[in-house]
Amino acid sequence: MTVPAEPILIGNRSVFLKFYAMPRNAGDPRRIEGTFTLVGQDGVLTLDALVGPKGEPGVPSPIIRPEWGSPVKVFADLPNISTLDASDDGRAWYLSDGTWAVYAHRQGQYEIVQGSIPGPVGATPDISVTAEAIPALGSVYGPIDVTETGTSTNPNFHIKIPAVPGPEGPASAIERASDYDLATPSSPGDFLVKLPNDKWGPGQPTYFVPRKYSIPHNQFIDHNGGEARFLIASLVIPAQPHDWYPDVCGHMRLKRGLLSSAQCEVEVRIGPTGTSGTGETSPLCGLAPYDPSVALLDSITVAHVMPHFSDVGDPNRSVTPDSATGRCKAGGAYTIFVFVHKLGGFGSWQFTNTDAQLRVDVCPVV
């Protein structure tokens, strides 16, 4: 039988191996050649170890000045020794794997030092995150996709989250709203308006715009006399669907009689039709005051009528949006009365309708 010259593998086992050294001084006899013990999954290897004499102290590690951010990565890229001097002593360039090349000026060479040192404090990154929902495949949520862009100091992480569509929602038709009145028929051009039953429905919007009326000069009455108050024109404003304020504007010509000193003004008054009589006591709504600059006995003056609500009897009477003063009620007709009023003086006055005009705006209360 021939014995194989090479070792024969008879099996293998994975173990956790522990190594022990048996130290001895130089000259002492060996106490053990070596043992290997295997118990279960643990293995122990014991070897003879010779302890030598204490060596000489080593050279202190040089103080280095790291060249942070240097493009040097390999020894061949280091600055030429001839270009360095004592001021460069301790400059260190990091190469790789914890290896530093340190310039030692006294030795006139680079020393290779192993070891890592903390680097400089880096910039705090300004991180931003954005996200969007993307359709999921079917009814199963898929993986979340994260895409990183930007720089190391300003990174952005965009997250795509699969979203499974929910059930179909209700129709968006206005007619299907719970507060919509389906009983009110609609017509082309209708708006969505609030109805009297406190529901929404079709209808035409309410426009609150003034309505304009006027008294032409041919409807004014010519007069020559000395009365204290004389009606020269009137106009019936039909019933309106809402409360309103009168806004009057106009002009008339007045003239004194021969040797007269009459002082005349033009009044515009308004009152409910049929209940205000001849209008002399109806509330004032317009006035063209007496012009005292007319000095000649036969001078002609043009009276300019503007809105006016106070008088001598009630000098504090004024109109506000919420007050009843000057307001005409909805649903009833009102009559505009235009008077020539002689304030004082003696003698007659004369009115002719040439170029006379009065405009009345019906201004709705909103």
KEKE-3310 file (N, C-alpha, C; in steps of 0.2 Angstrom, whole numbers, plus 5000, padded with zeros to 4 digits):
npx = (5004:5003:5007:4999:5008:5003:4993:4977:4961:4949:4937:4927:4924:4915:4921:4923:4938:4950:4965:4979:4994:5009:5019:5037:5053:5069:5080:5074:5067:5057:5040:5029:5024:5013:4996:4980:4963:4947:4931:4914:4908:4918:4935:4952:4968:4984:5000:5018:5027:5040:5046:5054:5067:5064:5061:5070:5064:5052:5052:5044:5028:5025:5019:5006:5000:4985:4982:4968:4956:4965:4970:4979:4981:4990:5007:5015:5010:5013:5020:5036:5051:5061:5055:5050:5051:5057:5045:5036:5036:5028:5017:5003:4998:4983:4983:4977:4966:4969:4982:4995:5005:5018:5028:5044:5055:5068:5073:5072:5063:5048:5038:5029:5014:5003:4986:4970:4963:4951:4941:4938:4924:4910:4898:4882:4869:4856:4841:4828:4812:4801:4785:4774:4759:4756:4748:4743:4747:4733:4724:4733:4745:4761:4779:4788:4795:4810:4819:4835:4841:4851:4864:4877:4876:4864:4853:4839:4825:4814:4799:4789:4773:4764:4746:4731:4716:4701:4684:4671:4666:4651:4640:4644:4635:4625:4611:4609:4612:4608:4602:4596:4583:4572:4560:4558:4557:4569:4577:4585:4599:4597:4603:4611:4602:4597:4582:4565:4561:4572:4581:4592:4591:4586:4586:4584:4596:4595:4596:4601:4599:4599:4584:4579:4570:4562:4557:4551:4554:4543:4533:4533:4525:4522:4523:4518:4518:4515:4514:4517:4521:4521:4516:4525:4527:4525:4527:4523:4529:4529:4524:4537:4547:4554:4561:4566:4577:4575:4584:4587:4590:4592:4587:4581:4574:4572:4564:4563:4549:4544:4551:4553:4558:4558:4563:4567:4567:4569:4559:4559:4548:4542:4529:4518:4507:4491:4489:4496:4491:4492:4505:4512:4516:4524:4538:4555:4565:4574:4583:4585:4593:4590:4598:4608:4617:4610:4606:4601:4585:4577:4584:4589:4590:4597:4591:4599:4595:4598:4600:4592:4588:4585:4577:4571:4562:4566:4581:4591:4588:4592:4599:4602:4609:4602:4591:4574:4572:4568:4566:4557:4543:4542:4530:4521:4515:4523:4523:4532:4534:4536:4541:4540:4546:4544:4554:4556:4555:4548:4535:4533:4537:4543:4542:4547:4546:4556:4570:4569:4571:4570:4578:4575:4581:4578:4584:4588:4586:4598)
npy = (4994:5011:5026:5042:5057:5070:5080:5074:5079:5077:5082:5096:5110:5124:5136:5146:5154:5155:5163:5161:5166:5160:5168:5169:5172:5177:5164:5156:5139:5131:5129:5124:5118:5120:5120:5114:5115:5109:5112:5108:5122:5130:5135:5133:5140:5138:5145:5146:5160:5172:5184:5199:5211:5228:5240:5255:5272:5278:5289:5305:5308:5319:5336:5340:5349:5349:5349:5354:5350:5349:5345:5334:5317:5306:5300:5305:5317:5326:5342:5347:5344:5353:5365:5368:5375:5380:5386:5377:5366:5352:5353:5343:5331:5322:5306:5292:5280:5282:5287:5299:5311:5319:5334:5335:5346:5346:5334:5335:5328:5319:5311:5297:5294:5285:5285:5292:5308:5320:5329:5346:5356:5353:5361:5365:5356:5362:5355:5350:5344:5337:5331:5321:5313:5299:5289:5273:5256:5247:5242:5241:5247:5253:5253:5267:5280:5288:5302:5310:5326:5341:5348:5343:5352:5358:5348:5340:5330:5321:5314:5301:5295:5282:5282:5276:5277:5284:5281:5286:5302:5313:5320:5336:5345:5360:5359:5348:5351:5352:5364:5369:5375:5365:5367:5379:5385:5387:5399:5403:5413:5416:5419:5413:5415:5421:5415:5419:5409:5406:5398:5393:5397:5398:5414:5432:5445:5458:5474:5489:5503:5521:5528:5539:5555:5569:5586:5595:5611:5616:5611:5619:5633:5649:5665:5680:5690:5694:5685:5676:5662:5652:5639:5632:5621:5603:5585:5568:5555:5538:5523:5514:5499:5498:5507:5524:5538:5555:5564:5579:5591:5606:5621:5638:5654:5669:5685:5702:5713:5729:5742:5734:5725:5712:5697:5682:5664:5647:5633:5615:5603:5587:5575:5562:5557:5563:5564:5575:5587:5603:5604:5614:5612:5601:5590:5598:5595:5600:5616:5632:5645:5662:5675:5686:5695:5700:5716:5726:5733:5727:5716:5700:5683:5668:5653:5640:5624:5613:5597:5598:5598:5603:5617:5633:5630:5618:5616:5606:5595:5581:5569:5552:5535:5526:5532:5538:5551:5561:5550:5540:5529:5512:5506:5517:5531:5547:5565:5578:5595:5611:5627:5645:5655:5669:5677:5690:5708:5720:5722:5714:5699:5689:5675:5665:5651:5648:5639:5632:5619:5603:5590:5573:5561:5545:5537:5521:5513:5504)
npz = (5000:4996:5003:5003:4998:5000:5011:5017:5015:5028:5033:5038:5049:5055:5066:5081:5084:5096:5101:5111:5119:5127:5137:5139:5145:5137:5135:5144:5145:5133:5136:5130:5115:5107:5107:5101:5104:5102:5106:5104:5095:5098:5097:5103:5102:5107:5109:5110:5116:5115:5125:5122:5126:5132:5120:5112:5115:5103:5089:5092:5085:5072:5072:5063:5049:5041:5024:5019:5007:4997:4980:4979:4978:4977:4980:4970:4966:4975:4981:4975:4984:4983:4982:4995:5011:5028:5033:5028:5036:5043:5035:5029:5018:5013:5007:5005:5013:5026:5026:5027:5020:5026:5027:5033:5038:5044:5041:5028:5019:5014:5026:5029:5037:5046:5050:5056:5057:5064:5052:5045:5051:5042:5030:5035:5028:5018:5017:5006:5003:4992:4986:4977:4971:4962:4950:4956:4952:4947:4961:4971:4982:4977:4977:4985:4977:4978:4973:4972:4970:4966:4976:4988:4998:4997:4995:4987:4990:4981:4982:4976:4978:4977:4973:4976:4967:4973:4977:4964:4965:4970:4958:4950:4947:4948:4950:4958:4971:4988:4992:4981:4971:4963:4958:4952:4936:4923:4911:4896:4898:4912:4929:4943:4957:4974:4980:4985:4994:5001:4995:4982:4964:4947:4939:4936:4939:4951:4947:4953:4948:4944:4939:4926:4925:4917:4916:4903:4895:4889:4897:4908:4916:4910:4920:4927:4940:4957:4968:4983:4983:4969:4958:4945:4938:4937:4941:4940:4947:4944:4953:4962:4962:4974:4988:4986:4983:4979:4966:4961:4947:4939:4929:4928:4921:4929:4932:4938:4940:4934:4942:4953:4968:4971:4979:4974:4974:4968:4972:4975:4978:4985:4987:4992:4978:4977:4990:4995:4992:4985:4986:4993:5006:5006:5008:5006:4992:4983:4978:4972:4977:4981:4972:4978:4971:4960:4956:4948:4944:4934:4931:4924:4931:4931:4938:4947:4950:4963:4973:4989:5006:5018:5027:5033:5043:5047:5050:5052:5045:5036:5024:5025:5022:5029:5035:5036:5031:5017:5010:4998:4997:4992:4980:4979:4970:4967:4968:4960:4964:4957:4962:4961:4974:4983:4993:4999:4998:4987:4975:4958:4950:4936:4926:4913:4902:4894:4889:4901:4913:4921:4929:4936:4945:4950:4963:4968:4985:4992)
capx = (5000:5007:5004:4999:5012:5000:4988:4971:4955:4945:4931:4928:4919:4915:4922:4925:4944:4953:4972:4982:5001:5012:5025:5043:5059:5074:5084:5070:5066:5050:5035:5024:5025:5007:4990:4973:4957:4940:4925:4908:4909:4924:4942:4957:4975:4989:5007:5024:5028:5046:5046:5061:5069:5060:5065:5071:5058:5051:5052:5037:5024:5026:5013:5004:4995:4982:4980:4961:4954:4970:4969:4984:4979:4995:5013:5019:5007:5016:5025:5043:5054:5065:5050:5047:5056:5055:5038:5031:5037:5022:5011:5002:4993:4980:4983:4971:4966:4972:4989:4996:5012:5020:5034:5048:5060:5074:5075:5072:5059:5041:5037:5022:5011:4996:4981:4965:4961:4945:4942:4935:4917:4907:4893:4875:4865:4849:4838:4821:4808:4795:4781:4768:4755:4756:4743:4746:4745:4727:4721:4738:4750:4767:4785:4789:4801:4814:4824:4839:4844:4854:4871:4878:4874:4857:4850:4832:4823:4807:4796:4783:4769:4758:4740:4725:4711:4696:4678:4669:4662:4645:4640:4645:4629:4622:4604:4609:4613:4602:4598:4594:4575:4571:4553:4558:4559:4575:4576:4591:4602:4596:4608:4610:4600:4593:4575:4561:4560:4579:4585:4595:4588:4587:4582:4587:4599:4592:4601:4599:4602:4594:4579:4579:4564:4563:4551:4554:4553:4536:4528:4533:4519:4524:4519:4520:4514:4518:4512:4523:4523:4517:4517:4526:4528:4524:4528:4521:4534:4525:4526:4543:4547:4559:4562:4571:4578:4575:4590:4585:4595:4589:4588:4575:4575:4568:4566:4559:4545:4546:4552:4552:4563:4556:4569:4564:4570:4565:4559:4557:4545:4539:4525:4514:4502:4484:4488:4500:4487:4495:4512:4516:4519:4527:4545:4559:4571:4578:4582:4589:4593:4590:4605:4608:4621:4606:4605:4596:4578:4575:4589:4586:4594:4596:4591:4601:4592:4602:4597:4592:4583:4584:4574:4571:4558:4570:4588:4595:4585:4598:4598:4607:4607:4598:4586:4568:4572:4569:4565:4550:4542:4540:4523:4516:4517:4525:4523:4537:4531:4541:4538:4544:4545:4546:4556:4555:4555:4541:4534:4531:4542:4541:4545:4546:4548:4562:4576:4568:4572:4572:4579:4574:4584:4575:4590:4585:4589:4601)
capy = (5000:5017:5032:5048:5062:5076:5079:5072:5082:5072:5085:5103:5113:5131:5137:5153:5152:5160:5163:5162:5166:5158:5172:5167:5177:5175:5159:5151:5133:5131:5126:5121:5118:5122:5115:5116:5112:5111:5109:5111:5127:5135:5132:5137:5138:5140:5145:5148:5167:5174:5191:5202:5217:5234:5244:5262:5276:5280:5297:5308:5310:5326:5340:5341:5355:5346:5354:5352:5352:5348:5340:5329:5310:5301:5303:5308:5323:5330:5347:5345:5346:5359:5371:5369:5378:5379:5388:5372:5361:5350:5352:5336:5330:5316:5302:5288:5274:5284:5288:5306:5313:5325:5337:5336:5350:5344:5328:5336:5323:5317:5306:5294:5293:5281:5288:5297:5314:5323:5334:5352:5356:5354:5365:5362:5356:5365:5350:5352:5338:5338:5325:5320:5307:5296:5283:5266:5250:5244:5244:5240:5252:5251:5256:5274:5281:5294:5305:5315:5330:5346:5347:5340:5357:5359:5342:5340:5323:5321:5308:5299:5291:5279:5283:5272:5281:5283:5280:5292:5307:5315:5325:5343:5349:5364:5357:5342:5353:5351:5370:5372:5375:5362:5369:5385:5384:5391:5401:5405:5419:5416:5419:5409:5420:5419:5415:5421:5403:5405:5393:5396:5395:5403:5421:5438:5449:5464:5480:5495:5509:5526:5530:5546:5558:5576:5591:5599:5618:5617:5610:5625:5638:5656:5668:5687:5692:5696:5680:5673:5656:5650:5632:5633:5614:5597:5579:5562:5549:5532:5519:5510:5492:5498:5513:5528:5545:5560:5568:5584:5596:5610:5629:5642:5661:5674:5692:5707:5717:5736:5745:5729:5723:5705:5692:5676:5658:5641:5627:5609:5599:5581:5572:5556:5559:5562:5566:5580:5593:5607:5603:5620:5610:5595:5591:5600:5591:5604:5623:5637:5650:5669:5677:5693:5699:5704:5722:5730:5732:5723:5710:5693:5679:5660:5650:5634:5620:5607:5594:5602:5594:5607:5623:5637:5627:5612:5617:5600:5590:5578:5562:5547:5529:5522:5536:5539:5557:5561:5543:5539:5522:5508:5505:5522:5537:5553:5571:5583:5602:5616:5633:5651:5657:5676:5678:5697:5713:5722:5722:5708:5695:5686:5668:5662:5644:5648:5635:5629:5611:5600:5582:5570:5554:5540:5533:5516:5512:5497)
capz = (5000:4995:5007:4999:5000:5001:5016:5015:5019:5031:5035:5040:5053:5056:5073:5083:5086:5101:5101:5117:5119:5133:5136:5142:5144:5133:5138:5147:5141:5130:5140:5126:5108:5104:5107:5098:5107:5099:5110:5101:5090:5100:5096:5107:5100:5112:5106:5114:5114:5118:5127:5121:5130:5130:5115:5113:5113:5096:5087:5092:5079:5070:5072:5056:5047:5035:5018:5018:5000:4992:4975:4979:4980:4976:4982:4964:4965:4981:4979:4974:4990:4982:4983:5001:5016:5035:5034:5026:5040:5046:5031:5027:5012:5014:5001:5005:5017:5032:5025:5026:5018:5030:5025:5038:5035:5046:5037:5020:5015:5017:5031:5028:5044:5046:5056:5054:5062:5062:5047:5047:5051:5035:5030:5036:5022:5017:5014:5004:5001:4988:4985:4972:4971:4956:4950:4958:4947:4950:4968:4976:4983:4974:4981:4985:4973:4980:4968:4975:4966:4970:4978:4995:5003:4995:4992:4986:4989:4978:4984:4972:4982:4973:4976:4973:4966:4977:4973:4961:4970:4968:4952:4952:4944:4953:4951:4962:4977:4992:4993:4975:4970:4956:4956:4948:4929:4921:4905:4893:4901:4919:4933:4950:4962:4980:4979:4992:4999:5004:4991:4976:4958:4941:4939:4933:4944:4952:4946:4957:4944:4944:4933:4925:4922:4916:4915:4898:4896:4887:4902:4913:4915:4911:4924:4928:4946:4964:4973:4988:4980:4963:4955:4938:4935:4942:4937:4944:4947:4945:4959:4960:4966:4979:4991:4982:4985:4973:4965:4956:4945:4933:4928:4925:4921:4933:4931:4942:4937:4933:4949:4959:4972:4974:4980:4972:4973:4965:4977:4972:4984:4983:4991:4989:4974:4979:4997:4996:4990:4980:4987:4996:5013:5005:5010:5001:4989:4978:4979:4968:4981:4978:4970:4980:4967:4955:4959:4944:4945:4929:4929:4923:4934:4930:4945:4946:4955:4965:4978:4995:5010:5024:5026:5039:5048:5050:5047:5053:5041:5031:5021:5026:5018:5033:5038:5032:5029:5010:5006:4995:4999:4986:4979:4978:4966:4970:4963:4960:4963:4956:4964:4962:4980:4984:5000:5002:4993:4985:4967:4954:4947:4930:4924:4906:4901:4889:4891:4908:4913:4928:4929:4942:4945:4955:4965:4973:4991:4992)
cpx = (5004:5003:5005:5004:5009:4995:4981:4965:4950:4938:4932:4922:4920:4916:4924:4932:4947:4961:4975:4990:5004:5018:5031:5049:5064:5079:5080:5068:5058:5046:5030:5025:5019:5002:4984:4968:4951:4935:4919:4910:4915:4930:4947:4964:4980:4996:5012:5026:5034:5045:5053:5061:5065:5065:5066:5065:5058:5051:5045:5034:5024:5019:5012:4999:4991:4981:4973:4959:4959:4969:4974:4981:4984:5002:5016:5016:5009:5020:5032:5047:5058:5061:5048:5053:5054:5048:5033:5031:5030:5016:5010:4996:4990:4980:4977:4972:4970:4979:4990:5004:5014:5027:5038:5054:5067:5077:5075:5068:5052:5041:5029:5020:5004:4992:4976:4964:4955:4946:4938:4927:4914:4901:4886:4871:4858:4844:4830:4818:4802:4791:4776:4765:4755:4751:4746:4743:4739:4725:4726:4743:4757:4773:4785:4795:4804:4819:4828:4842:4848:4861:4871:4876:4867:4854:4842:4830:4815:4804:4789:4780:4764:4751:4735:4719:4705:4689:4675:4665:4655:4646:4641:4640:4626:4615:4604:4610:4607:4598:4596:4586:4574:4564:4553:4561:4565:4574:4583:4593:4601:4603:4606:4608:4597:4586:4571:4561:4567:4583:4587:4591:4589:4583:4586:4590:4595:4597:4598:4602:4597:4590:4578:4572:4566:4557:4554:4551:4546:4531:4528:4528:4522:4520:4522:4515:4518:4517:4519:4525:4518:4520:4519:4527:4527:4525:4526:4526:4530:4528:4532:4543:4551:4559:4567:4571:4578:4581:4588:4591:4591:4591:4582:4578:4570:4570:4561:4555:4547:4546:4551:4558:4562:4563:4566:4569:4566:4565:4557:4555:4543:4535:4521:4508:4495:4483:4492:4497:4491:4502:4516:4519:4523:4535:4550:4564:4575:4578:4587:4589:4593:4597:4605:4613:4617:4604:4600:4589:4575:4579:4586:4592:4592:4597:4593:4599:4597:4598:4598:4586:4581:4581:4574:4568:4562:4577:4593:4593:4591:4596:4604:4605:4602:4592:4580:4568:4573:4568:4558:4549:4540:4533:4518:4519:4518:4525:4528:4533:4537:4538:4543:4541:4548:4548:4555:4555:4548:4541:4533:4538:4539:4545:4543:4549:4554:4568:4575:4569:4573:4572:4578:4576:4581:4581:4587:4589:4591:4603)
cpy = (5006:5023:5038:5053:5068:5075:5078:5075:5077:5075:5092:5105:5120:5132:5144:5152:5158:5158:5165:5162:5165:5162:5169:5172:5173:5170:5154:5145:5134:5127:5122:5123:5122:5117:5118:5112:5114:5107:5112:5116:5132:5131:5136:5135:5142:5139:5148:5155:5169:5182:5194:5208:5223:5238:5251:5266:5278:5287:5299:5309:5317:5329:5342:5346:5352:5351:5351:5354:5352:5343:5334:5322:5305:5304:5307:5315:5328:5336:5345:5348:5352:5366:5373:5372:5377:5381:5382:5366:5359:5350:5345:5336:5323:5312:5297:5283:5276:5286:5296:5306:5319:5328:5338:5340:5348:5339:5329:5331:5323:5311:5303:5292:5290:5284:5293:5302:5317:5329:5340:5351:5357:5359:5362:5362:5359:5360:5352:5345:5340:5331:5326:5314:5305:5290:5277:5261:5246:5246:5242:5245:5250:5254:5263:5275:5288:5296:5310:5319:5336:5345:5345:5345:5359:5354:5343:5332:5324:5314:5307:5294:5288:5280:5279:5276:5279:5282:5286:5296:5309:5320:5332:5348:5353:5362:5352:5344:5353:5358:5373:5370:5372:5364:5375:5384:5389:5393:5403:5412:5420:5416:5415:5415:5417:5420:5417:5415:5401:5400:5397:5393:5400:5409:5426:5442:5455:5470:5486:5501:5514:5526:5537:5549:5565:5580:5595:5606:5620:5615:5614:5630:5645:5660:5675:5689:5693:5691:5678:5667:5654:5644:5633:5627:5609:5591:5573:5557:5543:5528:5515:5504:5492:5506:5517:5535:5549:5564:5573:5589:5600:5617:5632:5650:5665:5681:5696:5711:5724:5739:5740:5727:5716:5701:5685:5670:5652:5635:5621:5605:5592:5578:5566:5559:5557:5564:5572:5587:5597:5607:5609:5617:5603:5596:5594:5595:5594:5612:5626:5643:5657:5671:5684:5698:5702:5710:5726:5728:5727:5717:5704:5688:5672:5657:5643:5629:5614:5604:5598:5599:5598:5614:5627:5634:5621:5612:5611:5594:5587:5571:5558:5540:5525:5526:5536:5546:5557:5555:5543:5531:5519:5507:5510:5528:5543:5559:5576:5590:5607:5623:5639:5654:5664:5677:5685:5702:5715:5722:5715:5705:5691:5680:5666:5655:5643:5644:5632:5622:5609:5592:5579:5563:5550:5536:5528:5516:5505:5495)
cpz = (5000:4999:5003:5002:5002:5007:5013:5019:5021:5033:5036:5045:5054:5064:5074:5086:5090:5101:5108:5116:5126:5134:5141:5141:5140:5137:5142:5143:5138:5135:5136:5119:5105:5105:5104:5101:5104:5103:5107:5095:5092:5099:5100:5104:5104:5109:5111:5111:5118:5119:5126:5126:5127:5125:5116:5111:5106:5095:5088:5086:5078:5071:5065:5055:5040:5030:5016:5011:4995:4986:4975:4982:4980:4978:4976:4963:4970:4978:4979:4981:4989:4983:4990:5006:5023:5037:5032:5031:5044:5041:5029:5022:5013:5007:5001:5010:5024:5032:5023:5024:5022:5029:5032:5036:5037:5043:5030:5016:5018:5021:5030:5035:5042:5052:5053:5059:5059:5057:5050:5047:5045:5036:5032:5030:5023:5013:5012:5002:4998:4987:4980:4972:4964:4956:4952:4952:4950:4957:4973:4976:4981:4979:4980:4982:4976:4975:4971:4970:4970:4972:4986:5000:5002:4992:4992:4986:4987:4979:4979:4976:4978:4977:4972:4973:4970:4973:4970:4965:4966:4962:4954:4949:4950:4955:4956:4969:4981:4993:4986:4974:4963:4953:4951:4941:4927:4913:4902:4896:4908:4923:4939:4955:4968:4979:4986:4997:5002:5001:4985:4970:4953:4942:4936:4939:4945:4951:4949:4953:4944:4938:4932:4922:4921:4915:4909:4898:4894:4892:4908:4911:4916:4916:4926:4934:4952:4969:4977:4985:4974:4960:4948:4935:4940:4938:4942:4942:4948:4951:4957:4964:4972:4982:4987:4985:4978:4972:4959:4953:4939:4933:4925:4925:4925:4932:4935:4937:4937:4940:4955:4962:4975:4974:4980:4972:4970:4970:4973:4978:4981:4989:4988:4984:4977:4986:4999:4994:4985:4981:4991:5003:5012:5006:5004:4999:4984:4979:4974:4972:4978:4978:4972:4975:4961:4958:4955:4944:4940:4926:4928:4926:4932:4936:4943:4952:4957:4971:4985:4999:5016:5022:5033:5044:5051:5047:5048:5049:5036:5029:5023:5023:5022:5036:5033:5029:5021:5006:5004:4995:4992:4986:4978:4974:4970:4965:4965:4959:4962:4958:4963:4969:4981:4992:5003:4996:4991:4977:4965:4952:4941:4928:4917:4906:4896:4892:4898:4907:4920:4927:4936:4941:4951:4957:4970:4979:4991:4999)
residu = (MET:THR:VAL:PRO:ALA:GLU:PRO:ILE:LEU:ILE:GLY:ASN:ARG:SER:VAL:PHE:LEU:LYS:PHE:TYR:ALA:MET:PRO:ARG:ASN:ALA:GLY:ASP:PRO:ARG:ARG:ILE:GLU:GLY:THR:PHE:THR:LEU:VAL:GLY:GLN:ASP:GLY:VAL:LEU:THR:LEU:ASP:ALA:LEU:VAL:GLY:PRO:LYS:GLY:GLU:PRO:GLY:VAL:PRO:SER:PRO:ILE:ILE:ARG:PRO:GLU:TRP:GLY:SER:PRO:VAL:LYS:VAL:PHE:ALA:ASP:LEU:PRO:ASN:ILE:SER:THR:LEU:ASP:ALA:SER:ASP:ASP:GLY:ARG:ALA:TRP:TYR:LEU:SER:ASP:GLY:THR:TRP:ALA:VAL:TYR:ALA:HIS:ARG:GLN:GLY:GLN:TYR:GLU:ILE:VAL:GLN:GLY:SER:ILE:PRO:GLY:PRO:VAL:GLY:ALA:THR:PRO:ASP:ILE:SER:VAL:THR:ALA:GLU:ALA:ILE:PRO:ALA:LEU:GLY:SER:VAL:TYR:GLY:PRO:ILE:ASP:VAL:THR:GLU:THR:GLY:THR:SER:THR:ASN:PRO:ASN:PHE:HIS:ILE:LYS:ILE:PRO:ALA:VAL:PRO:GLY:PRO:GLU:GLY:PRO:ALA:SER:ALA:ILE:GLU:ARG:ALA:SER:ASP:TYR:ASP:LEU:ALA:THR:PRO:SER:SER:PRO:GLY:ASP:PHE:LEU:VAL:LYS:LEU:PRO:ASN:ASP:LYS:TRP:GLY:PRO:GLY:GLN:PRO:THR:TYR:PHE:VAL:PRO:ARG:LYS:TYR:SER:ILE:PRO:HIS:ASN:GLN:PHE:ILE:ASP:HIS:ASN:GLY:GLY:GLU:ALA:ARG:PHE:LEU:ILE:ALA:SER:LEU:VAL:ILE:PRO:ALA:GLN:PRO:HIS:ASP:TRP:TYR:PRO:ASP:VAL:CYS:GLY:HIS:MET:ARG:LEU:LYS:ARG:GLY:LEU:LEU:SER:SER:ALA:GLN:CYS:GLU:VAL:GLU:VAL:ARG:ILE:GLY:PRO:THR:GLY:THR:SER:GLY:THR:GLY:GLU:THR:SER:PRO:LEU:CYS:GLY:LEU:ALA:PRO:TYR:ASP:PRO:SER:VAL:ALA:LEU:LEU:ASP:SER:ILE:THR:VAL:ALA:HIS:VAL:MET:PRO:HIS:PHE:SER:ASP:VAL:GLY:ASP:PRO:ASN:ARG:SER:VAL:THR:PRO:ASP:SER:ALA:THR:GLY:ARG:CYS:LYS:ALA:GLY:GLY:ALA:TYR:THR:ILE:PHE:VAL:PHE:VAL:HIS:LYS:LEU:GLY:GLY:PHE:GLY:SER:TRP:GLN:PHE:THR:ASN:THR:ASP:ALA:GLN:LEU:ARG:VAL:ASP:VAL:CYS:PRO:VAL:VAL)
# end
